[in-house]
């Protein structure tokens, strides 16, 4: 199964290029912080 290379997909392009581990860690931390803020705001902390 070969995916068509003409289909626009930025995430697949980034994954194919090979993101450095620190970029993945930073993205994970950012998502965790945003989720923590949303949960904290919902709980009224």
mmCIF file of the N, C-alpha and C atoms, coordinates in Angstrom:
data_MODEL
# 
_entry.id   MODEL 
# 
loop_
_atom_site.group_PDB 
_atom_site.id 
_atom_site.type_symbol 
_atom_site.label_atom_id 
_atom_site.label_alt_id 
_atom_site.label_comp_id 
_atom_site.label_asym_id 
_atom_site.label_entity_id 
_atom_site.label_seq_id 
_atom_site.pdbx_PDB_ins_code 
_atom_site.Cartn_x 
_atom_site.Cartn_y 
_atom_site.Cartn_z 
_atom_site.occupancy 
_atom_site.B_iso_or_equiv 
_atom_site.pdbx_formal_charge 
_atom_site.auth_seq_id 
_atom_site.auth_comp_id 
_atom_site.auth_asym_id 
_atom_site.auth_atom_id 
_atom_site.pdbx_PDB_model_num 
ATOM 1   N N  . UNK A 1 1  ? 0.851   -1.199 0.000  1.00 0.00 ? 1  UNK A N  1 
ATOM 2   C CA . UNK A 1 1  ? 0.000   0.000  0.000  1.00 0.00 ? 1  UNK A CA 1 
ATOM 3   C C  . UNK A 1 1  ? 0.887   1.249  0.000  1.00 0.00 ? 1  UNK A C  1 
ATOM 4   N N  . UNK A 1 2  ? 0.829   1.997  -1.091 1.00 0.00 ? 2  UNK A N  1 
ATOM 5   C CA . UNK A 1 2  ? 1.646   3.205  -1.189 1.00 0.00 ? 2  UNK A CA 1 
ATOM 6   C C  . UNK A 1 2  ? 0.754   4.427  -1.122 1.00 0.00 ? 2  UNK A C  1 
ATOM 7   N N  . UNK A 1 3  ? 1.080   5.336  -0.203 1.00 0.00 ? 3  UNK A N  1 
ATOM 8   C CA . UNK A 1 3  ? 0.297   6.561  -0.081 1.00 0.00 ? 3  UNK A CA 1 
ATOM 9   C C  . UNK A 1 3  ? 0.682   7.532  -1.188 1.00 0.00 ? 3  UNK A C  1 
ATOM 10  N N  . UNK A 1 4  ? -0.308  8.216  -1.779 1.00 0.00 ? 4  UNK A N  1 
ATOM 11  C CA . UNK A 1 4  ? 0.005   9.198  -2.822 1.00 0.00 ? 4  UNK A CA 1 
ATOM 12  C C  . UNK A 1 4  ? 0.792   10.365 -2.241 1.00 0.00 ? 4  UNK A C  1 
ATOM 13  N N  . UNK A 1 5  ? 1.941   10.653 -2.829 1.00 0.00 ? 5  UNK A N  1 
ATOM 14  C CA . UNK A 1 5  ? 2.808   11.705 -2.299 1.00 0.00 ? 5  UNK A CA 1 
ATOM 15  C C  . UNK A 1 5  ? 2.236   13.095 -2.588 1.00 0.00 ? 5  UNK A C  1 
ATOM 16  N N  . UNK A 1 6  ? 1.264   13.172 -3.500 1.00 0.00 ? 6  UNK A N  1 
ATOM 17  C CA . UNK A 1 6  ? 0.716   14.480 -3.865 1.00 0.00 ? 6  UNK A CA 1 
ATOM 18  C C  . UNK A 1 6  ? -0.301  14.961 -2.833 1.00 0.00 ? 6  UNK A C  1 
ATOM 19  N N  . UNK A 1 7  ? -0.787  14.053 -1.983 1.00 0.00 ? 7  UNK A N  1 
ATOM 20  C CA . UNK A 1 7  ? -1.788  14.452 -0.985 1.00 0.00 ? 7  UNK A CA 1 
ATOM 21  C C  . UNK A 1 7  ? -1.132  15.363 0.050  1.00 0.00 ? 7  UNK A C  1 
ATOM 22  N N  . UNK A 1 8  ? -1.690  16.564 0.268  1.00 0.00 ? 8  UNK A N  1 
ATOM 23  C CA . UNK A 1 8  ? -1.089  17.494 1.239  1.00 0.00 ? 8  UNK A CA 1 
ATOM 24  C C  . UNK A 1 8  ? -1.292  17.005 2.666  1.00 0.00 ? 8  UNK A C  1 
ATOM 25  N N  . UNK A 1 9  ? -0.213  16.739 3.348  1.00 0.00 ? 9  UNK A N  1 
ATOM 26  C CA . UNK A 1 9  ? -0.294  16.312 4.739  1.00 0.00 ? 9  UNK A CA 1 
ATOM 27  C C  . UNK A 1 9  ? 0.977   16.761 5.445  1.00 0.00 ? 9  UNK A C  1 
ATOM 28  N N  . UNK A 1 10 ? 0.895   17.879 6.147  1.00 0.00 ? 10 UNK A N  1 
ATOM 29  C CA . UNK A 1 10 ? 2.089   18.456 6.766  1.00 0.00 ? 10 UNK A CA 1 
ATOM 30  C C  . UNK A 1 10 ? 2.636   17.535 7.855  1.00 0.00 ? 10 UNK A C  1 
ATOM 31  N N  . UNK A 1 11 ? 1.740   16.863 8.579  1.00 0.00 ? 11 UNK A N  1 
ATOM 32  C CA . UNK A 1 11 ? 2.208   16.009 9.672  1.00 0.00 ? 11 UNK A CA 1 
ATOM 33  C C  . UNK A 1 11 ? 3.028   14.854 9.126  1.00 0.00 ? 11 UNK A C  1 
ATOM 34  N N  . UNK A 1 12 ? 2.590   14.286 7.990  1.00 0.00 ? 12 UNK A N  1 
ATOM 35  C CA . UNK A 1 12 ? 3.358   13.182 7.420  1.00 0.00 ? 12 UNK A CA 1 
ATOM 36  C C  . UNK A 1 12 ? 4.700   13.684 6.899  1.00 0.00 ? 12 UNK A C  1 
ATOM 37  N N  . UNK A 1 13 ? 4.710   14.905 6.354  1.00 0.00 ? 13 UNK A N  1 
ATOM 38  C CA . UNK A 1 13 ? 5.982   15.455 5.872  1.00 0.00 ? 13 UNK A CA 1 
ATOM 39  C C  . UNK A 1 13 ? 6.940   15.655 7.045  1.00 0.00 ? 13 UNK A C  1 
ATOM 40  N N  . UNK A 1 14 ? 6.440   16.187 8.157  1.00 0.00 ? 14 UNK A N  1 
ATOM 41  C CA . UNK A 1 14 ? 7.297   16.401 9.321  1.00 0.00 ? 14 UNK A CA 1 
ATOM 42  C C  . UNK A 1 14 ? 7.794   15.069 9.860  1.00 0.00 ? 14 UNK A C  1 
ATOM 43  N N  . UNK A 1 15 ? 6.901   14.079 9.896  1.00 0.00 ? 15 UNK A N  1 
ATOM 44  C CA . UNK A 1 15 ? 7.296   12.771 10.418 1.00 0.00 ? 15 UNK A CA 1 
ATOM 45  C C  . UNK A 1 15 ? 8.330   12.128 9.505  1.00 0.00 ? 15 UNK A C  1 
ATOM 46  N N  . UNK A 1 16 ? 8.169   12.302 8.191  1.00 0.00 ? 16 UNK A N  1 
ATOM 47  C CA . UNK A 1 16 ? 9.113   11.685 7.255  1.00 0.00 ? 16 UNK A CA 1 
ATOM 48  C C  . UNK A 1 16 ? 10.483  12.358 7.353  1.00 0.00 ? 16 UNK A C  1 
ATOM 49  N N  . UNK A 1 17 ? 10.479  13.668 7.621  1.00 0.00 ? 17 UNK A N  1 
ATOM 50  C CA . UNK A 1 17 ? 11.761  14.370 7.770  1.00 0.00 ? 17 UNK A CA 1 
ATOM 51  C C  . UNK A 1 17 ? 12.479  13.913 9.034  1.00 0.00 ? 17 UNK A C  1 
ATOM 52  N N  . UNK A 1 18 ? 11.715  13.553 10.060 1.00 0.00 ? 18 UNK A N  1 
ATOM 53  C CA . UNK A 1 18 ? 12.336  13.096 11.300 1.00 0.00 ? 18 UNK A CA 1 
ATOM 54  C C  . UNK A 1 18 ? 12.495  14.248 12.277 1.00 0.00 ? 18 UNK A C  1 
ATOM 55  N N  . UNK A 1 19 ? 11.497  14.420 13.149 1.00 0.00 ? 19 UNK A N  1 
ATOM 56  C CA . UNK A 1 19 ? 11.589  15.485 14.140 1.00 0.00 ? 19 UNK A CA 1 
ATOM 57  C C  . UNK A 1 19 ? 12.583  15.103 15.225 1.00 0.00 ? 19 UNK A C  1 
ATOM 58  N N  . UNK A 1 20 ? 13.356  16.064 15.710 1.00 0.00 ? 20 UNK A N  1 
ATOM 59  C CA . UNK A 1 20 ? 14.258  15.787 16.834 1.00 0.00 ? 20 UNK A CA 1 
ATOM 60  C C  . UNK A 1 20 ? 13.465  15.501 18.099 1.00 0.00 ? 20 UNK A C  1 
ATOM 61  N N  . UNK A 1 21 ? 14.053  14.730 19.001 1.00 0.00 ? 21 UNK A N  1 
ATOM 62  C CA . UNK A 1 21 ? 13.330  14.306 20.204 1.00 0.00 ? 21 UNK A CA 1 
ATOM 63  C C  . UNK A 1 21 ? 12.937  15.506 21.056 1.00 0.00 ? 21 UNK A C  1 
ATOM 64  N N  . UNK A 1 22 ? 13.762  16.558 21.081 1.00 0.00 ? 22 UNK A N  1 
ATOM 65  C CA . UNK A 1 22 ? 13.438  17.707 21.927 1.00 0.00 ? 22 UNK A CA 1 
ATOM 66  C C  . UNK A 1 22 ? 12.191  18.417 21.418 1.00 0.00 ? 22 UNK A C  1 
ATOM 67  N N  . UNK A 1 23 ? 11.976  18.422 20.092 1.00 0.00 ? 23 UNK A N  1 
ATOM 68  C CA . UNK A 1 23 ? 10.775  19.065 19.546 1.00 0.00 ? 23 UNK A CA 1 
ATOM 69  C C  . UNK A 1 23 ? 9.532   18.285 19.964 1.00 0.00 ? 23 UNK A C  1 
ATOM 70  N N  . UNK A 1 24 ? 9.634   16.954 19.940 1.00 0.00 ? 24 UNK A N  1 
ATOM 71  C CA . UNK A 1 24 ? 8.503   16.119 20.351 1.00 0.00 ? 24 UNK A CA 1 
ATOM 72  C C  . UNK A 1 24 ? 8.228   16.324 21.838 1.00 0.00 ? 24 UNK A C  1 
ATOM 73  N N  . UNK A 1 25 ? 9.296   16.405 22.639 1.00 0.00 ? 25 UNK A N  1 
ATOM 74  C CA . UNK A 1 25 ? 9.121   16.616 24.081 1.00 0.00 ? 25 UNK A CA 1 
ATOM 75  C C  . UNK A 1 25 ? 8.492   17.976 24.350 1.00 0.00 ? 25 UNK A C  1 
ATOM 76  N N  . UNK A 1 26 ? 8.934   18.998 23.629 1.00 0.00 ? 26 UNK A N  1 
ATOM 77  C CA . UNK A 1 26 ? 8.365   20.336 23.818 1.00 0.00 ? 26 UNK A CA 1 
ATOM 78  C C  . UNK A 1 26 ? 6.885   20.347 23.452 1.00 0.00 ? 26 UNK A C  1 
ATOM 79  N N  . UNK A 1 27 ? 6.536   19.681 22.360 1.00 0.00 ? 27 UNK A N  1 
ATOM 80  C CA . UNK A 1 27 ? 5.131   19.626 21.947 1.00 0.00 ? 27 UNK A CA 1 
ATOM 81  C C  . UNK A 1 27 ? 4.304   18.909 23.009 1.00 0.00 ? 27 UNK A C  1 
ATOM 82  N N  . UNK A 1 28 ? 4.831   17.814 23.528 1.00 0.00 ? 28 UNK A N  1 
ATOM 83  C CA . UNK A 1 28 ? 4.118   17.066 24.574 1.00 0.00 ? 28 UNK A CA 1 
ATOM 84  C C  . UNK A 1 28 ? 3.932   17.908 25.825 1.00 0.00 ? 28 UNK A C  1 
ATOM 85  N N  . UNK A 1 29 ? 4.978   18.636 26.207 1.00 0.00 ? 29 UNK A N  1 
ATOM 86  C CA . UNK A 1 29 ? 4.881   19.495 27.391 1.00 0.00 ? 29 UNK A CA 1 
ATOM 87  C C  . UNK A 1 29 ? 3.853   20.599 27.175 1.00 0.00 ? 29 UNK A C  1 
ATOM 88  N N  . UNK A 1 30 ? 3.856   21.192 25.985 1.00 0.00 ? 30 UNK A N  1 
ATOM 89  C CA . UNK A 1 30 ? 2.902   22.264 25.697 1.00 0.00 ? 30 UNK A CA 1 
ATOM 90  C C  . UNK A 1 30 ? 1.469   21.747 25.788 1.00 0.00 ? 30 UNK A C  1 
ATOM 91  N N  . UNK A 1 31 ? 1.230   20.565 25.226 1.00 0.00 ? 31 UNK A N  1 
ATOM 92  C CA . UNK A 1 31 ? -0.111  19.973 25.282 1.00 0.00 ? 31 UNK A CA 1 
ATOM 93  C C  . UNK A 1 31 ? -0.498  19.688 26.731 1.00 0.00 ? 31 UNK A C  1 
ATOM 94  N N  . UNK A 1 32 ? 0.458   19.161 27.513 1.00 0.00 ? 32 UNK A N  1 
ATOM 95  C CA . UNK A 1 32 ? 0.171   18.844 28.913 1.00 0.00 ? 32 UNK A CA 1 
ATOM 96  C C  . UNK A 1 32 ? -0.170  20.111 29.695 1.00 0.00 ? 32 UNK A C  1 
ATOM 97  N N  . UNK A 1 33 ? 0.575   21.193 29.440 1.00 0.00 ? 33 UNK A N  1 
ATOM 98  C CA . UNK A 1 33 ? 0.317   22.451 30.144 1.00 0.00 ? 33 UNK A CA 1 
ATOM 99  C C  . UNK A 1 33 ? -1.062  22.994 29.785 1.00 0.00 ? 33 UNK A C  1 
ATOM 100 N N  . UNK A 1 34 ? -1.401  22.946 28.499 1.00 0.00 ? 34 UNK A N  1 
ATOM 101 C CA . UNK A 1 34 ? -2.710  23.451 28.063 1.00 0.00 ? 34 UNK A CA 1 
ATOM 102 C C  . UNK A 1 34 ? -3.831  22.637 28.699 1.00 0.00 ? 34 UNK A C  1 
ATOM 103 N N  . UNK A 1 35 ? -3.682  21.316 28.716 1.00 0.00 ? 35 UNK A N  1 
ATOM 104 C CA . UNK A 1 35 ? -4.707  20.460 29.324 1.00 0.00 ? 35 UNK A CA 1 
ATOM 105 C C  . UNK A 1 35 ? -4.817  20.763 30.815 1.00 0.00 ? 35 UNK A C  1 
ATOM 106 N N  . UNK A 1 36 ? -3.665  20.937 31.487 1.00 0.00 ? 36 UNK A N  1 
ATOM 107 C CA . UNK A 1 36 ? -3.685  21.241 32.920 1.00 0.00 ? 36 UNK A CA 1 
ATOM 108 C C  . UNK A 1 36 ? -4.403  22.563 33.180 1.00 0.00 ? 36 UNK A C  1 
ATOM 109 N N  . UNK A 1 37 ? -4.143  23.567 32.338 1.00 0.00 ? 37 UNK A N  1 
ATOM 110 C CA . UNK A 1 37 ? -4.798  24.861 32.512 1.00 0.00 ? 37 UNK A CA 1 
ATOM 111 C C  . UNK A 1 37 ? -6.307  24.739 32.289 1.00 0.00 ? 37 UNK A C  1 
ATOM 112 N N  . UNK A 1 38 ? -6.704  23.982 31.267 1.00 0.00 ? 38 UNK A N  1 
ATOM 113 C CA . UNK A 1 38 ? -8.131  23.814 30.990 1.00 0.00 ? 38 UNK A CA 1 
ATOM 114 C C  . UNK A 1 38 ? -8.820  23.095 32.142 1.00 0.00 ? 38 UNK A C  1 
ATOM 115 N N  . UNK A 1 39 ? -8.193  22.030 32.653 1.00 0.00 ? 39 UNK A N  1 
ATOM 116 C CA . UNK A 1 39 ? -8.785  21.283 33.766 1.00 0.00 ? 39 UNK A CA 1 
ATOM 117 C C  . UNK A 1 39 ? -8.837  22.159 35.014 1.00 0.00 ? 39 UNK A C  1 
ATOM 118 N N  . UNK A 1 40 ? -7.761  22.893 35.273 1.00 0.00 ? 40 UNK A N  1 
ATOM 119 C CA . UNK A 1 40 ? -7.739  23.773 36.440 1.00 0.00 ? 40 UNK A CA 1 
ATOM 120 C C  . UNK A 1 40 ? -8.808  24.852 36.343 1.00 0.00 ? 40 UNK A C  1 
ATOM 121 N N  . UNK A 1 41 ? -8.975  25.426 35.168 1.00 0.00 ? 41 UNK A N  1 
ATOM 122 C CA . UNK A 1 41 ? -9.997  26.452 34.992 1.00 0.00 ? 41 UNK A CA 1 
ATOM 123 C C  . UNK A 1 41 ? -11.398 25.876 35.154 1.00 0.00 ? 41 UNK A C  1 
ATOM 124 N N  . UNK A 1 42 ? -11.598 24.649 34.679 1.00 0.00 ? 42 UNK A N  1 
ATOM 125 C CA . UNK A 1 42 ? -12.913 24.019 34.785 1.00 0.00 ? 42 UNK A CA 1 
ATOM 126 C C  . UNK A 1 42 ? -13.239 23.712 36.241 1.00 0.00 ? 42 UNK A C  1 
ATOM 127 N N  . UNK A 1 43 ? -12.208 23.363 37.019 1.00 0.00 ? 43 UNK A N  1 
ATOM 128 C CA . UNK A 1 43 ? -12.434 23.049 38.432 1.00 0.00 ? 43 UNK A CA 1 
ATOM 129 C C  . UNK A 1 43 ? -12.461 24.312 39.286 1.00 0.00 ? 43 UNK A C  1 
ATOM 130 N N  . UNK A 1 44 ? -12.129 25.445 38.690 1.00 0.00 ? 44 UNK A N  1 
ATOM 131 C CA . UNK A 1 44 ? -12.160 26.709 39.412 1.00 0.00 ? 44 UNK A CA 1 
ATOM 132 C C  . UNK A 1 44 ? -10.977 26.877 40.339 1.00 0.00 ? 44 UNK A C  1 
ATOM 133 N N  . UNK A 1 45 ? -9.827  26.319 39.971 1.00 0.00 ? 45 UNK A N  1 
ATOM 134 C CA . UNK A 1 45 ? -8.636  26.450 40.828 1.00 0.00 ? 45 UNK A CA 1 
ATOM 135 C C  . UNK A 1 45 ? -7.937  27.780 40.554 1.00 0.00 ? 45 UNK A C  1 
# 
